[in-house]
Amino acid sequence: MKKWMLLICSSVLSGAMTTQMVKAQDNNQDKQFLQKASQGDANEIKLSQLAERKAASPDVREFAKTMVAQHTQLENSMKPYADQWGLVSAKDLDADHQKEYDKLSKLSGKAFDKEYIDAMDKDHHEAEDLFTSEIEATTDQDFKKAVMDGKSAVVAHTNMADDLKTKVE
């Protein structure tokens, strides 16, 4: 009888440990996604703040204003998860986007608008892929819902950028 109980207890503990290991792996993947998404938000906000000041086209300025507001909102919607998982939100541009910012800073008029919208279009298509992958990969149902909501915003941004790209060329 003791041997059976020991076997049962071992199986239960082994299953619990496996579940915890899977959750830890999932959580690490979720954390990596959240860090990338946060960096993306910081990049979009900083580039769009510049575009609010420099864009020649009223449509591009309006798009930039929308990007600042909605990426700030997106960052805030993910903040509870970042806080829970001990992550700090990105505040500065990454190296590639710093180069883009520096390039944009030297441009004006239609050249600025085209370069900015090209960058936004590229970034949002990449973000859409990132969000799609996370929706498929995460096992945290609450986080999945937040990611799905975020993807809806990113898809809308992608569509706006696609539309503007044809107008500024």
HELIX and SHEET records of a PDB file:
HELIX    1   1 LYS A    2  LYS A   54  1                                  53    
HELIX    2   2 PRO A   58  GLN A   84  1                                  27    
HELIX    3   3 ALA A   95  SER A  105  1                                  11    
HELIX    4   4 GLY A  109  ALA A  137  1                                  29    
HELIX    5   5 GLN A  141  VAL A  168  1                                  28    
END                                                                             
